[in-house]
């Protein structure tokens, strides 16, 4: 799939609904220094492999610091946000157990993604 993104976040879907998958999406994302994902949740499990950079994962009021070569595991339906706290880009690969991935804001509203337009 062609790259897309949100402000401060570059995204590429490596595999997902466009490939005929119904229960798996694999994303590659880069978060710019000082940028963050919107606070959000998915009704599916998510595993994020941090290739390089470092940041913070905010999950339901808790903060977890992480760096390169870390794996972040998120259960379904937990509010979370990734923040790049470093001075270099944060490179991630994410696998989600849903295709297409539905993203919700913490208050339950759908969060449209430009790569799913």
C-alpha positions in Angstrom: 0.0 0.0 0.0 1.2 3.5 -0.6 2.5 5.6 2.3 0.0 7.9 4.1 -0.1 9.6 7.4 -1.2 12.0 10.1 0.7 15.1 11.2 4.0 13.9 12.5 3.2 10.2 11.7 4.1 8.5 8.4 2.2 5.2 7.8 2.4 2.3 5.4 0.2 -0.8 5.6 2.3 -3.8 4.8 -0.5 -6.3 4.9 -4.2 -6.1 5.7 -7.7 -6.0 4.3 -6.4 -4.9 0.9 -4.5 -8.2 0.7 -7.7 -10.2 1.6 -6.9 -10.5 5.3 -9.8 -10.4 7.8 -8.0 -10.9 11.1 -4.5 -9.3 10.7 -3.1 -6.0 9.8 0.6 -5.2 9.7 1.7 -1.5 9.7 5.0 0.3 9.5 5.0 3.7 11.1 7.5 6.5 11.8 6.7 9.1 14.4 8.6 12.3 14.2 10.7 13.7 17.1 8.2 15.3 19.6 5.1 14.0 17.8 2.5 11.5 19.0 -0.3 9.3 17.9 -3.7 10.5 18.9 -5.0 8.9 22.1 -7.1 6.0 20.8 -8.1 2.3 21.2 -8.8 -0.7 18.9 -11.3 -3.5 19.6 -8.4 -5.9 18.9 -5.0 -6.9 20.3 -1.9 -5.0 19.1 1.8 -5.8 19.2 4.3 -3.1 18.4 8.0 -3.8 17.7 10.2 -0.7 18.2 12.9 -0.8 15.5 14.6 2.4 16.5 14.1 5.5 18.7 12.5 5.8 22.1 9.4 7.2 23.6 6.6 6.7 26.0 3.5 4.6 25.8 0.6 6.0 27.8 -2.0 3.4 28.7 -5.0 4.2 30.8 -3.2 6.7 33.0 0.1 4.8 33.2 3.3 5.8 31.4 5.8 3.2 30.2 9.1 4.3 28.7 10.6 2.2 25.9 13.5 2.2 23.4 14.8 0.3 20.4 14.3 -3.5 20.3 11.3 -3.3 22.7 8.1 -5.1 22.1 4.9 -3.4 23.3 1.8 -5.6 23.8 -1.6 -4.1 24.1 -4.8 -6.0 24.9 -8.0 -5.1 23.0 -9.9 -2.0 23.9 -7.4 -0.2 26.1 -6.9 3.6 25.5 -3.3 4.3 24.6 -1.0 6.8 22.9 2.6 6.6 21.7 4.8 9.7 22.1 8.2 10.1 20.6 10.2 11.7 23.4 13.5 11.6 21.5 15.3 13.8 19.1 15.3 11.2 16.3 12.4 9.5 14.4 10.7 6.6 16.2 10.4 3.6 13.8 7.7 0.9 14.6 6.1 -2.2 13.1 2.7 -3.0 14.5 0.5 -6.1 14.1 -3.2 -5.8 14.9 -5.7 -8.7 15.0 -8.3 -7.0 12.8 -8.6 -6.0 9.2 -9.5 -3.3 8.5 -8.5 -1.8 11.8 -11.2 0.3 13.5 -9.8 3.1 15.6 -11.8 4.8 18.3 -11.1 7.9 20.4 -11.2 7.4 24.2 -14.8 8.7 24.2 -15.8 6.0 21.6 -16.0 8.1 18.4 -14.6 6.6 15.2 -11.2 8.1 14.3 -10.9 8.2 10.5 -7.5 7.1 9.2 -6.2 8.6 5.9 -4.7 5.3 4.9 -8.2 3.7 5.0 -9.9 6.3 2.9 
